[in-house]
Amino acid sequence: MSLHHLGRPDEALHGWRELAGEVGIIGIGVLIALGSQQFVETAQEKHEAKEAEEVIRGEIAANIGRVQLRIQTRPCVDRRISEMQTILNSAIVQPNIVTPNWIGRPIYSTFLRNRWDAESQAGRVALINPESLSGYAVMYAQMRDLENEMMAEQTDWAKLRTLEHLQRLDQPASFELNVTLQDARYRTWRITLLATRLFELAKKLEFANFNSYPASPAVCLPITTTREAANRASVFRFGEP
């Protein structure tokens, strides 16, 4: 075979250069495509993270609004506990007591967590800033503890409301109600403690606006209020328990 059939060396080199240029162009194109895809994916993730965080913050704000209402009625709770303690103390020397017309109950709320659960199951919470996400998780845990305390508190107050139907307290009954009252007092303290921690974290995470809900004024009504009047003042159309 002659050198004529192999082609000139400069022509072969030129061909390799063209091939290398084409490969380079293709490679750059692939890198641009990959970069564009990554950019789109990053933008999408940021959008999903923002959406997830907005709905979670809205849910937390609604819950904090309920906690605020509860804390605002703390003076009413303290006053009623003091009034009940006075009744129980009087039974030590005189079993016949002045029966209160109305004891009422503190505000009880259940807290929303549907948004948090939905975003967690969808995996979108993992896109939220880790520091903020950790704060939200702590807030939901504190709200769960608050709900448990308020539920136990309602049981205490249901027992204490038997005072509305008693004219006389013997020693065993007085002792039992005193134990229940002390537990109710402790629950109030725990609720205030958990709420304070929740408010501090909300401030740190820059929560500003909270959604409030109508609250029952039951515990704030005077102890001389009749049940009929208490039911008329209730936010529930079916009255108080």
Secondary structure, DSSP 8 states (H G I E B T S, - for coil): --HHHH--HHHHHHHHHHHHHHHHHHHHHHHHHHHHHHHHHHHHHHHHHHHHHHHHHHHHHHHHHHHHHHHHTHHHHHHHHHHHHHHHHHHHH-SB----S------------HHHHHHHHHTGGGGS-HHHHHHHHHHHHHHHHHHHHHHHHHHHHHHHGGGGG-SB--HHHHHHHHHHHHHHHHHHHHHHHHHHHHHHHHHHTT-----------GGGS-TT--HHHHHHH-SSTT---
